[in-house]
Amino acid sequence: MPGRQDGFAALSYRGKAVAHFHNDKEIDIRLTHLVIEREGLNHLKDSTVHPSRQKRSQWIEIRFATAKEVDEIVRLMRIAIAQL
């Protein structure tokens, strides 16, 4: 990302932020609070990047380590893009 030297990587669609990586095992995806609730997603209790994120935030941090978890992130990214 321009102007950053910390390895930050963001994903955008049609000029709108959709997600960004905190590191190589964690992504923050922009979904609505209702989608987060509907999908049964929970905010990370041990988050070091957003430890005091509001429960109704439109962003959700997700950790991943397996191909199955990456497939789930791809599914959620499709939802995020569809709601823009």
mmCIF file as gemmi writes it, N, C-alpha and C atoms, coordinates in Angstrom:
data_model
loop_
_atom_site.group_PDB
_atom_site.id
_atom_site.type_symbol
_atom_site.label_atom_id
_atom_site.label_alt_id
_atom_site.label_comp_id
_atom_site.label_asym_id
_atom_site.label_entity_id
_atom_site.label_seq_id
_atom_site.pdbx_PDB_ins_code
_atom_site.Cartn_x
_atom_site.Cartn_y
_atom_site.Cartn_z
_atom_site.occupancy
_atom_site.B_iso_or_equiv
_atom_site.pdbx_formal_charge
_atom_site.auth_seq_id
_atom_site.auth_asym_id
_atom_site.pdbx_PDB_model_num
ATOM 1 N N . MET Axp A 1 ? 0.848 -1.17 0 1 0 ? 1 A 1
ATOM 2 C CA . MET Axp A 1 ? 0 0 0 1 0 ? 1 A 1
ATOM 3 C C . MET Axp A 1 ? 0.895 1.234 0 1 0 ? 1 A 1
ATOM 4 N N . PRO Axp A 2 ? 0.597 2.191 -0.831 1 0 ? 2 A 1
ATOM 5 C CA . PRO Axp A 2 ? 1.436 3.393 -0.917 1 0 ? 2 A 1
ATOM 6 C C . PRO Axp A 2 ? 1.597 4.086 0.434 1 0 ? 2 A 1
ATOM 7 N N . GLY Axp A 3 ? 2.825 4.494 0.719 1 0 ? 3 A 1
ATOM 8 C CA . GLY Axp A 3 ? 3.103 5.227 1.94 1 0 ? 3 A 1
ATOM 9 C C . GLY Axp A 3 ? 3.333 4.376 3.172 1 0 ? 3 A 1
ATOM 10 N N . ARG Axp A 4 ? 3.186 3.071 3.043 1 0 ? 4 A 1
ATOM 11 C CA . ARG Axp A 4 ? 3.395 2.197 4.202 1 0 ? 4 A 1
ATOM 12 C C . ARG Axp A 4 ? 4.611 1.329 3.96 1 0 ? 4 A 1
ATOM 13 N N . GLN Axp A 5 ? 5.353 1.115 5.016 1 0 ? 5 A 1
ATOM 14 C CA . GLN Axp A 5 ? 6.563 0.302 4.928 1 0 ? 5 A 1
ATOM 15 C C . GLN Axp A 5 ? 6.507 -0.898 5.871 1 0 ? 5 A 1
ATOM 16 N N . ASP Axp A 6 ? 5.315 -1.211 6.385 1 0 ? 6 A 1
ATOM 17 C CA . ASP Axp A 6 ? 5.192 -2.267 7.387 1 0 ? 6 A 1
ATOM 18 C C . ASP Axp A 6 ? 4.636 -3.58 6.827 1 0 ? 6 A 1
ATOM 19 N N . GLY Axp A 7 ? 4.549 -3.697 5.506 1 0 ? 7 A 1
ATOM 20 C CA . GLY Axp A 7 ? 4.046 -4.925 4.902 1 0 ? 7 A 1
ATOM 21 C C . GLY Axp A 7 ? 2.53 -4.987 4.812 1 0 ? 7 A 1
ATOM 22 N N . PHE Axp A 8 ? 1.852 -3.923 5.18 1 0 ? 8 A 1
ATOM 23 C CA . PHE Axp A 8 ? 0.387 -3.882 5.134 1 0 ? 8 A 1
ATOM 24 C C . PHE Axp A 8 ? -0.084 -4.145 3.712 1 0 ? 8 A 1
ATOM 25 N N . ALA Axp A 9 ? -1.063 -5.028 3.566 1 0 ? 9 A 1
ATOM 26 C CA . ALA Axp A 9 ? -1.632 -5.321 2.256 1 0 ? 9 A 1
ATOM 27 C C . ALA Axp A 9 ? -3.151 -5.237 2.351 1 0 ? 9 A 1
ATOM 28 N N . ALA Axp A 10 ? -3.747 -4.458 1.462 1 0 ? 10 A 1
ATOM 29 C CA . ALA Axp A 10 ? -5.197 -4.281 1.464 1 0 ? 10 A 1
ATOM 30 C C . ALA Axp A 10 ? -5.787 -4.759 0.143 1 0 ? 10 A 1
ATOM 31 N N . LEU Axp A 11 ? -7.046 -5.152 0.209 1 0 ? 11 A 1
ATOM 32 C CA . LEU Axp A 11 ? -7.792 -5.563 -0.976 1 0 ? 11 A 1
ATOM 33 C C . LEU Axp A 11 ? -8.952 -4.597 -1.138 1 0 ? 11 A 1
ATOM 34 N N . SER Axp A 12 ? -9.124 -4.102 -2.344 1 0 ? 12 A 1
ATOM 35 C CA . SER Axp A 12 ? -10.248 -3.211 -2.6 1 0 ? 12 A 1
ATOM 36 C C . SER Axp A 12 ? -10.957 -3.663 -3.875 1 0 ? 12 A 1
ATOM 37 N N . TYR Axp A 13 ? -12.2 -3.255 -3.995 1 0 ? 13 A 1
ATOM 38 C CA . TYR Axp A 13 ? -13.012 -3.568 -5.159 1 0 ? 13 A 1
ATOM 39 C C . TYR Axp A 13 ? -13.753 -2.303 -5.543 1 0 ? 13 A 1
ATOM 40 N N . ARG Axp A 14 ? -13.561 -1.872 -6.765 1 0 ? 14 A 1
ATOM 41 C CA . ARG Axp A 14 ? -14.179 -0.643 -7.272 1 0 ? 14 A 1
ATOM 42 C C . ARG Axp A 14 ? -13.896 0.544 -6.352 1 0 ? 14 A 1
ATOM 43 N N . GLY Axp A 15 ? -12.669 0.582 -5.858 1 0 ? 15 A 1
ATOM 44 C CA . GLY Axp A 15 ? -12.232 1.707 -5.04 1 0 ? 15 A 1
ATOM 45 C C . GLY Axp A 15 ? -12.649 1.671 -3.583 1 0 ? 15 A 1
ATOM 46 N N . LYS Axp A 16 ? -13.269 0.591 -3.156 1 0 ? 16 A 1
ATOM 47 C CA . LYS Axp A 16 ? -13.709 0.487 -1.767 1 0 ? 16 A 1
ATOM 48 C C . LYS Axp A 16 ? -12.948 -0.627 -1.054 1 0 ? 16 A 1
ATOM 49 N N . ALA Axp A 17 ? -12.521 -0.341 0.173 1 0 ? 17 A 1
ATOM 50 C CA . ALA Axp A 17 ? -11.791 -1.331 0.963 1 0 ? 17 A 1
ATOM 51 C C . ALA Axp A 17 ? -12.701 -2.508 1.3 1 0 ? 17 A 1
ATOM 52 N N . VAL Axp A 18 ? -12.186 -3.712 1.042 1 0 ? 18 A 1
ATOM 53 C CA . VAL Axp A 18 ? -12.942 -4.93 1.328 1 0 ? 18 A 1
ATOM 54 C C . VAL Axp A 18 ? -12.26 -5.725 2.441 1 0 ? 18 A 1
ATOM 55 N N . ALA Axp A 19 ? -10.931 -5.722 2.438 1 0 ? 19 A 1
ATOM 56 C CA . ALA Axp A 19 ? -10.204 -6.518 3.431 1 0 ? 19 A 1
ATOM 57 C C . ALA Axp A 19 ? -8.763 -6.033 3.498 1 0 ? 19 A 1
ATOM 58 N N . HIS Axp A 20 ? -8.097 -6.424 4.569 1 0 ? 20 A 1
ATOM 59 C CA . HIS Axp A 20 ? -6.662 -6.187 4.674 1 0 ? 20 A 1
ATOM 60 C C . HIS Axp A 20 ? -6.059 -7.274 5.556 1 0 ? 20 A 1
ATOM 61 N N . PHE Axp A 21 ? -4.82 -7.573 5.267 1 0 ? 21 A 1
ATOM 62 C CA . PHE Axp A 21 ? -4.104 -8.592 6.035 1 0 ? 21 A 1
ATOM 63 C C . PHE Axp A 21 ? -3.374 -7.923 7.189 1 0 ? 21 A 1
ATOM 64 N N . HIS Axp A 22 ? -3.431 -8.56 8.34 1 0 ? 22 A 1
ATOM 65 C CA . HIS Axp A 22 ? -2.64 -8.11 9.487 1 0 ? 22 A 1
ATOM 66 C C . HIS Axp A 22 ? -1.272 -8.775 9.461 1 0 ? 22 A 1
ATOM 67 N N . ASN Axp A 23 ? -1.251 -9.993 8.958 1 0 ? 23 A 1
ATOM 68 C CA . ASN Axp A 23 ? -0.023 -10.775 8.81 1 0 ? 23 A 1
ATOM 69 C C . ASN Axp A 23 ? -0.341 -11.909 7.852 1 0 ? 23 A 1
ATOM 70 N N . ASP Axp A 24 ? 0.528 -12.898 7.754 1 0 ? 24 A 1
ATOM 71 C CA . ASP Axp A 24 ? 0.289 -13.972 6.787 1 0 ? 24 A 1
ATOM 72 C C . ASP Axp A 24 ? -0.652 -15.059 7.295 1 0 ? 24 A 1
ATOM 73 N N . LYS Axp A 25 ? -1.273 -14.848 8.442 1 0 ? 25 A 1
ATOM 74 C CA . LYS Axp A 25 ? -2.223 -15.814 9.001 1 0 ? 25 A 1
ATOM 75 C C . LYS Axp A 25 ? -3.519 -15.172 9.48 1 0 ? 25 A 1
ATOM 76 N N . GLU Axp A 26 ? -3.711 -13.883 9.17 1 0 ? 26 A 1
ATOM 77 C CA . GLU Axp A 26 ? -4.896 -13.182 9.67 1 0 ? 26 A 1
ATOM 78 C C . GLU Axp A 26 ? -5.34 -12.113 8.686 1 0 ? 26 A 1
ATOM 79 N N . ILE Axp A 27 ? -6.638 -12.105 8.425 1 0 ? 27 A 1
ATOM 80 C CA . ILE Axp A 27 ? -7.231 -11.122 7.528 1 0 ? 27 A 1
ATOM 81 C C . ILE Axp A 27 ? -8.403 -10.447 8.23 1 0 ? 27 A 1
ATOM 82 N N . ASP Axp A 28 ? -8.622 -9.202 7.91 1 0 ? 28 A 1
ATOM 83 C CA . ASP Axp A 28 ? -9.747 -8.426 8.422 1 0 ? 28 A 1
ATOM 84 C C . ASP Axp A 28 ? -10.663 -8.182 7.226 1 0 ? 28 A 1
ATOM 85 N N . ILE Axp A 29 ? -11.897 -8.671 7.283 1 0 ? 29 A 1
ATOM 86 C CA . ILE Axp A 29 ? -12.834 -8.56 6.163 1 0 ? 29 A 1
ATOM 87 C C . ILE Axp A 29 ? -13.971 -7.627 6.549 1 0 ? 29 A 1
ATOM 88 N N . ARG Axp A 30 ? -14.324 -6.758 5.621 1 0 ? 30 A 1
ATOM 89 C CA . ARG Axp A 30 ? -15.413 -5.802 5.841 1 0 ? 30 A 1
ATOM 90 C C . ARG Axp A 30 ? -16.739 -6.441 5.439 1 0 ? 30 A 1
ATOM 91 N N . LEU Axp A 31 ? -17.49 -6.815 6.437 1 0 ? 31 A 1
ATOM 92 C CA . LEU Axp A 31 ? -18.843 -7.345 6.256 1 0 ? 31 A 1
ATOM 93 C C . LEU Axp A 31 ? -19.778 -6.467 7.09 1 0 ? 31 A 1
ATOM 94 N N . THR Axp A 32 ? -21.051 -6.587 6.919 1 0 ? 32 A 1
ATOM 95 C CA . THR Axp A 32 ? -21.955 -5.849 7.794 1 0 ? 32 A 1
ATOM 96 C C . THR Axp A 32 ? -22.102 -6.617 9.106 1 0 ? 32 A 1
ATOM 97 N N . HIS Axp A 33 ? -22.542 -5.899 10.134 1 0 ? 33 A 1
ATOM 98 C CA . HIS Axp A 33 ? -22.785 -6.559 11.416 1 0 ? 33 A 1
ATOM 99 C C . HIS Axp A 33 ? -23.792 -7.698 11.245 1 0 ? 33 A 1
ATOM 100 N N . LEU Axp A 34 ? -24.809 -7.469 10.412 1 0 ? 34 A 1
ATOM 101 C CA . LEU Axp A 34 ? -25.833 -8.495 10.204 1 0 ? 34 A 1
ATOM 102 C C . LEU Axp A 34 ? -25.257 -9.74 9.54 1 0 ? 34 A 1
ATOM 103 N N . VAL Axp A 35 ? -24.355 -9.562 8.588 1 0 ? 35 A 1
ATOM 104 C CA . VAL Axp A 35 ? -23.725 -10.72 7.934 1 0 ? 35 A 1
ATOM 105 C C . VAL Axp A 35 ? -22.838 -11.46 8.94 1 0 ? 35 A 1
ATOM 106 N N . ILE Axp A 36 ? -22.079 -10.716 9.718 1 0 ? 36 A 1
ATOM 107 C CA . ILE Axp A 36 ? -21.217 -11.337 10.736 1 0 ? 36 A 1
ATOM 108 C C . ILE Axp A 36 ? -22.062 -12.173 11.69 1 0 ? 36 A 1
ATOM 109 N N . GLU Axp A 37 ? -23.179 -11.613 12.11 1 0 ? 37 A 1
ATOM 110 C CA . GLU Axp A 37 ? -24.088 -12.332 13.019 1 0 ? 37 A 1
ATOM 111 C C . GLU Axp A 37 ? -24.697 -13.543 12.327 1 0 ? 37 A 1
ATOM 112 N N . ARG Axp A 38 ? -25.202 -13.364 11.11 1 0 ? 38 A 1
ATOM 113 C CA . ARG Axp A 38 ? -25.836 -14.456 10.36 1 0 ? 38 A 1
ATOM 114 C C . ARG Axp A 38 ? -24.879 -15.616 10.132 1 0 ? 38 A 1
ATOM 115 N N . GLU Axp A 39 ? -23.617 -15.296 9.853 1 0 ? 39 A 1
ATOM 116 C CA . GLU Axp A 39 ? -22.614 -16.323 9.585 1 0 ? 39 A 1
ATOM 117 C C . GLU Axp A 39 ? -22.053 -16.951 10.857 1 0 ? 39 A 1
ATOM 118 N N . GLY Axp A 40 ? -22.456 -16.435 12.018 1 0 ? 40 A 1
ATOM 119 C CA . GLY Axp A 40 ? -21.989 -16.985 13.28 1 0 ? 40 A 1
ATOM 120 C C . GLY Axp A 40 ? -20.518 -16.702 13.561 1 0 ? 40 A 1
ATOM 121 N N . LEU Axp A 41 ? -20.02 -15.587 13.016 1 0 ? 41 A 1
ATOM 122 C CA . LEU Axp A 41 ? -18.617 -15.23 13.205 1 0 ? 41 A 1
ATOM 123 C C . LEU Axp A 41 ? -18.438 -14.486 14.523 1 0 ? 41 A 1
ATOM 124 N N . ASN Axp A 42 ? -17.311 -14.697 15.165 1 0 ? 42 A 1
ATOM 125 C CA . ASN Axp A 42 ? -17.026 -14.041 16.441 1 0 ? 42 A 1
ATOM 126 C C . ASN Axp A 42 ? -15.728 -13.266 16.35 1 0 ? 42 A 1
ATOM 127 N N . HIS Axp A 43 ? -15.716 -12.11 16.997 1 0 ? 43 A 1
ATOM 128 C CA . HIS Axp A 43 ? -14.504 -11.303 17.046 1 0 ? 43 A 1
ATOM 129 C C . HIS Axp A 43 ? -13.462 -12.032 17.894 1 0 ? 43 A 1
ATOM 130 N N . LEU Axp A 44 ? -12.217 -11.954 17.469 1 0 ? 44 A 1
ATOM 131 C CA . LEU Axp A 44 ? -11.136 -12.633 18.181 1 0 ? 44 A 1
ATOM 132 C C . LEU Axp A 44 ? -10.944 -12.019 19.565 1 0 ? 44 A 1
ATOM 133 N N . LYS Axp A 45 ? -11.06 -12.844 20.578 1 0 ? 45 A 1
ATOM 134 C CA . LYS Axp A 45 ? -10.888 -12.367 21.951 1 0 ? 45 A 1
ATOM 135 C C . LYS Axp A 45 ? -9.439 -12.002 22.246 1 0 ? 45 A 1
ATOM 136 N N . ASP Axp A 46 ? -8.521 -12.634 21.54 1 0 ? 46 A 1
ATOM 137 C CA . ASP Axp A 46 ? -7.093 -12.38 21.775 1 0 ? 46 A 1
ATOM 138 C C . ASP Axp A 46 ? -6.456 -11.539 20.671 1 0 ? 46 A 1
ATOM 139 N N . SER Axp A 47 ? -7.27 -10.721 20.019 1 0 ? 47 A 1
ATOM 140 C CA . SER Axp A 47 ? -6.762 -9.862 18.948 1 0 ? 47 A 1
ATOM 141 C C . SER Axp A 47 ? -5.703 -8.909 19.48 1 0 ? 47 A 1
ATOM 142 N N . THR Axp A 48 ? -4.603 -8.843 18.765 1 0 ? 48 A 1
ATOM 143 C CA . THR Axp A 48 ? -3.564 -7.887 19.132 1 0 ? 48 A 1
ATOM 144 C C . THR Axp A 48 ? -3.662 -6.618 18.29 1 0 ? 48 A 1
ATOM 145 N N . VAL Axp A 49 ? -4.354 -6.69 17.162 1 0 ? 49 A 1
ATOM 146 C CA . VAL Axp A 49 ? -4.476 -5.547 16.263 1 0 ? 49 A 1
ATOM 147 C C . VAL Axp A 49 ? -5.703 -4.693 16.614 1 0 ? 49 A 1
ATOM 148 N N . HIS Axp A 50 ? -6.82 -5.35 16.929 1 0 ? 50 A 1
ATOM 149 C CA . HIS Axp A 50 ? -8.063 -4.646 17.271 1 0 ? 50 A 1
ATOM 150 C C . HIS Axp A 50 ? -8.649 -5.222 18.567 1 0 ? 50 A 1
ATOM 151 N N . PRO Axp A 51 ? -7.939 -5.1 19.684 1 0 ? 51 A 1
ATOM 152 C CA . PRO Axp A 51 ? -8.404 -5.73 20.924 1 0 ? 51 A 1
ATOM 153 C C . PRO Axp A 51 ? -9.694 -5.133 21.488 1 0 ? 51 A 1
ATOM 154 N N . SER Axp A 52 ? -10.027 -3.913 21.137 1 0 ? 52 A 1
ATOM 155 C CA . SER Axp A 52 ? -11.246 -3.316 21.689 1 0 ? 52 A 1
ATOM 156 C C . SER Axp A 52 ? -12.256 -2.97 20.594 1 0 ? 52 A 1
ATOM 157 N N . ARG Axp A 53 ? -12.271 -3.781 19.567 1 0 ? 53 A 1
ATOM 158 C CA . ARG Axp A 53 ? -13.22 -3.563 18.474 1 0 ? 53 A 1
ATOM 159 C C . ARG Axp A 53 ? -14.648 -3.708 18.993 1 0 ? 53 A 1
ATOM 160 N N . GLN Axp A 54 ? -15.508 -2.821 18.542 1 0 ? 54 A 1
ATOM 161 C CA . GLN Axp A 54 ? -16.9 -2.862 18.978 1 0 ? 54 A 1
ATOM 162 C C . GLN Axp A 54 ? -17.599 -4.102 18.443 1 0 ? 54 A 1
ATOM 163 N N . LYS Axp A 55 ? -18.477 -4.635 19.245 1 0 ? 55 A 1
ATOM 164 C CA . LYS Axp A 55 ? -19.199 -5.862 18.895 1 0 ? 55 A 1
ATOM 165 C C . LYS Axp A 55 ? -19.994 -5.711 17.6 1 0 ? 55 A 1
ATOM 166 N N . ARG Axp A 56 ? -20.47 -4.518 17.318 1 0 ? 56 A 1
ATOM 167 C CA . ARG Axp A 56 ? -21.286 -4.285 16.121 1 0 ? 56 A 1
ATOM 168 C C . ARG Axp A 56 ? -20.47 -3.759 14.942 1 0 ? 56 A 1
ATOM 169 N N . SER Axp A 57 ? -19.168 -3.906 14.993 1 0 ? 57 A 1
ATOM 170 C CA . SER Axp A 57 ? -18.307 -3.455 13.907 1 0 ? 57 A 1
ATOM 171 C C . SER Axp A 57 ? -18.648 -4.179 12.608 1 0 ? 57 A 1
ATOM 172 N N . GLN Axp A 58 ? -18.423 -3.505 11.49 1 0 ? 58 A 1
ATOM 173 C CA . GLN Axp A 58 ? -18.638 -4.131 10.18 1 0 ? 58 A 1
ATOM 174 C C . GLN Axp A 58 ? -17.423 -4.932 9.729 1 0 ? 58 A 1
ATOM 175 N N . TRP Axp A 59 ? -16.361 -4.919 10.513 1 0 ? 59 A 1
ATOM 176 C CA . TRP Axp A 59 ? -15.131 -5.65 10.203 1 0 ? 59 A 1
ATOM 177 C C . TRP Axp A 59 ? -14.999 -6.862 11.121 1 0 ? 59 A 1
ATOM 178 N N . ILE Axp A 60 ? -14.452 -7.951 10.566 1 0 ? 60 A 1
ATOM 179 C CA . ILE Axp A 60 ? -14.231 -9.159 11.348 1 0 ? 60 A 1
ATOM 180 C C . ILE Axp A 60 ? -12.838 -9.711 11.041 1 0 ? 60 A 1
ATOM 181 N N . GLU Axp A 61 ? -12.084 -9.989 12.086 1 0 ? 61 A 1
ATOM 182 C CA . GLU Axp A 61 ? -10.753 -10.589 11.93 1 0 ? 61 A 1
ATOM 183 C C . GLU Axp A 61 ? -10.913 -12.104 11.86 1 0 ? 61 A 1
ATOM 184 N N . ILE Axp A 62 ? -10.21 -12.709 10.931 1 0 ? 62 A 1
ATOM 185 C CA . ILE Axp A 62 ? -10.269 -14.161 10.782 1 0 ? 62 A 1
ATOM 186 C C . ILE Axp A 62 ? -8.85 -14.69 10.63 1 0 ? 62 A 1
ATOM 187 N N . ARG Axp A 63 ? -8.537 -15.687 11.422 1 0 ? 63 A 1
ATOM 188 C CA . ARG Axp A 63 ? -7.235 -16.358 11.296 1 0 ? 63 A 1
ATOM 189 C C . ARG Axp A 63 ? -7.407 -17.57 10.397 1 0 ? 63 A 1
ATOM 190 N N . PHE Axp A 64 ? -6.335 -17.888 9.691 1 0 ? 64 A 1
ATOM 191 C CA . PHE Axp A 64 ? -6.391 -19.036 8.786 1 0 ? 64 A 1
ATOM 192 C C . PHE Axp A 64 ? -5.052 -19.748 8.754 1 0 ? 64 A 1
ATOM 193 N N . ALA Axp A 65 ? -5.126 -21.067 8.588 1 0 ? 65 A 1
ATOM 194 C CA . ALA Axp A 65 ? -3.907 -21.877 8.506 1 0 ? 65 A 1
ATOM 195 C C . ALA Axp A 65 ? -4.059 -23.036 7.533 1 0 ? 65 A 1
ATOM 196 N N . THR Axp A 66 ? -5.287 -23.379 7.181 1 0 ? 66 A 1
ATOM 197 C CA . THR Axp A 66 ? -5.52 -24.536 6.317 1 0 ? 66 A 1
ATOM 198 C C . THR Axp A 66 ? -6.2 -24.119 5.017 1 0 ? 66 A 1
ATOM 199 N N . ALA Axp A 67 ? -6.145 -24.994 4.047 1 0 ? 67 A 1
ATOM 200 C CA . ALA Axp A 67 ? -6.805 -24.718 2.755 1 0 ? 67 A 1
ATOM 201 C C . ALA Axp A 67 ? -8.307 -24.556 2.953 1 0 ? 67 A 1
ATOM 202 N N . LYS Axp A 68 ? -8.893 -25.329 3.84 1 0 ? 68 A 1
ATOM 203 C CA . LYS Axp A 68 ? -10.329 -25.22 4.115 1 0 ? 68 A 1
ATOM 204 C C . LYS Axp A 68 ? -10.664 -23.839 4.683 1 0 ? 68 A 1
ATOM 205 N N . GLU Axp A 69 ? -9.827 -23.33 5.561 1 0 ? 69 A 1
ATOM 206 C CA . GLU Axp A 69 ? -10.044 -21.995 6.124 1 0 ? 69 A 1
ATOM 207 C C . GLU Axp A 69 ? -9.887 -20.913 5.057 1 0 ? 69 A 1
ATOM 208 N N . VAL Axp A 70 ? -8.962 -21.094 4.137 1 0 ? 70 A 1
ATOM 209 C CA . VAL Axp A 70 ? -8.797 -20.145 3.036 1 0 ? 70 A 1
ATOM 210 C C . VAL Axp A 70 ? -10.033 -20.181 2.136 1 0 ? 70 A 1
ATOM 211 N N . ASP Axp A 71 ? -10.578 -21.371 1.888 1 0 ? 71 A 1
ATOM 212 C CA . ASP Axp A 71 ? -11.81 -21.479 1.101 1 0 ? 71 A 1
ATOM 213 C C . ASP Axp A 71 ? -12.949 -20.706 1.762 1 0 ? 71 A 1
ATOM 214 N N . GLU Axp A 72 ? -13.024 -20.751 3.078 1 0 ? 72 A 1
ATOM 215 C CA . GLU Axp A 72 ? -14.058 -20.015 3.803 1 0 ? 72 A 1
ATOM 216 C C . GLU Axp A 72 ? -13.847 -18.509 3.662 1 0 ? 72 A 1
ATOM 217 N N . ILE Axp A 73 ? -12.612 -18.067 3.696 1 0 ? 73 A 1
ATOM 218 C CA . ILE Axp A 73 ? -12.316 -16.653 3.507 1 0 ? 73 A 1
ATOM 219 C C . ILE Axp A 73 ? -12.722 -16.211 2.107 1 0 ? 73 A 1
ATOM 220 N N . VAL Axp A 74 ? -12.473 -17.025 1.114 1 0 ? 74 A 1
ATOM 221 C CA . VAL Axp A 74 ? -12.882 -16.702 -0.26 1 0 ? 74 A 1
ATOM 222 C C . VAL Axp A 74 ? -14.402 -16.557 -0.322 1 0 ? 74 A 1
ATOM 223 N N . ARG Axp A 75 ? -15.117 -17.451 0.324 1 0 ? 75 A 1
ATOM 224 C CA . ARG Axp A 75 ? -16.587 -17.367 0.357 1 0 ? 75 A 1
ATOM 225 C C . ARG Axp A 75 ? -17.036 -16.055 1.01 1 0 ? 75 A 1
ATOM 226 N N . LEU Axp A 76 ? -16.418 -15.707 2.136 1 0 ? 76 A 1
ATOM 227 C CA . LEU Axp A 76 ? -16.77 -14.461 2.825 1 0 ? 76 A 1
ATOM 228 C C . LEU Axp A 76 ? -16.393 -13.234 1.998 1 0 ? 76 A 1
ATOM 229 N N . MET Axp A 77 ? -15.287 -13.315 1.277 1 0 ? 77 A 1
ATOM 230 C CA . MET Axp A 77 ? -14.89 -12.202 0.415 1 0 ? 77 A 1
ATOM 231 C C . MET Axp A 77 ? -15.917 -11.987 -0.69 1 0 ? 77 A 1
ATOM 232 N N . ARG Axp A 78 ? -16.463 -13.054 -1.21 1 0 ? 78 A 1
ATOM 233 C CA . ARG Axp A 78 ? -17.517 -12.919 -2.235 1 0 ? 78 A 1
ATOM 234 C C . ARG Axp A 78 ? -18.735 -12.207 -1.669 1 0 ? 78 A 1
ATOM 235 N N . ILE Axp A 79 ? -19.081 -12.523 -0.432 1 0 ? 79 A 1
ATOM 236 C CA . ILE Axp A 79 ? -20.196 -11.843 0.226 1 0 ? 79 A 1
ATOM 237 C C . ILE Axp A 79 ? -19.862 -10.369 0.405 1 0 ? 79 A 1
ATOM 238 N N . ALA Axp A 80 ? -18.635 -10.084 0.854 1 0 ? 80 A 1
ATOM 239 C CA . ALA Axp A 80 ? -18.221 -8.702 1.084 1 0 ? 80 A 1
ATOM 240 C C . ALA Axp A 80 ? -18.291 -7.886 -0.205 1 0 ? 80 A 1
ATOM 241 N N . ILE Axp A 81 ? -17.829 -8.456 -1.295 1 0 ? 81 A 1
ATOM 242 C CA . ILE Axp A 81 ? -17.836 -7.752 -2.584 1 0 ? 81 A 1
ATOM 243 C C . ILE Axp A 81 ? -19.267 -7.57 -3.075 1 0 ? 81 A 1
ATOM 244 N N . ALA Axp A 82 ? -20.114 -8.565 -2.896 1 0 ? 82 A 1
ATOM 245 C CA . ALA Axp A 82 ? -21.492 -8.486 -3.373 1 0 ? 82 A 1
ATOM 246 C C . ALA Axp A 82 ? -22.29 -7.387 -2.679 1 0 ? 82 A 1
ATOM 247 N N . GLN Axp A 83 ? -21.907 -7.038 -1.466 1 0 ? 83 A 1
ATOM 248 C CA . GLN Axp A 83 ? -22.682 -6.019 -0.748 1 0 ? 83 A 1
ATOM 249 C C . GLN Axp A 83 ? -22.194 -4.596 -0.988 1 0 ? 83 A 1
ATOM 250 N N . LEU Axp A 84 ? -21.153 -4.44 -1.817 1 0 ? 84 A 1
ATOM 251 C CA . LEU Axp A 84 ? -20.67 -3.086 -2.119 1 0 ? 84 A 1
ATOM 252 C C . LEU Axp A 84 ? -21.586 -2.405 -3.133 1 0 ? 84 A 1
